[in-house]
C-alpha cells in the first residue's frame, strides 16, 4: 500500500479541511492513505442492503419540478440587488 507523508503549513489546508484554531500558525503533517472503498462496497453487496439504501435516499430532497435554468434564474434574481 502506498502512503504519502508531507509537512505543510496549516494555512494551506484551512480552506480544504476544517482544522482547530490551535493549528492555524503551525506546520502540520499530512498523511494520505487510499480509502478502503472496495471492502465497504463488498460488505453492502453481501448484506443485500443496496436497494434499501437507495430507497431510503429517494425522495429525501423534494422534487420541485424546476430545471437547472430555473434554479439559476431564481438565485441570480435573489442576489443581484445585494449591493
URWO-V883593 format. One record per helix or strand. SS is the DSSP state (a for helix, b for strand). FROM is the first residue (numbers start at 1). TO is the last residue. If there is no record, write none. Layout:
SS & FROM & TO
SS & FROM & TO
This chain:
b & 3 & 9
a & 10 & 13
a & 21 & 23
b & 27 & 33
a & 37 & 47
a & 50 & 57
a & 68 & 79
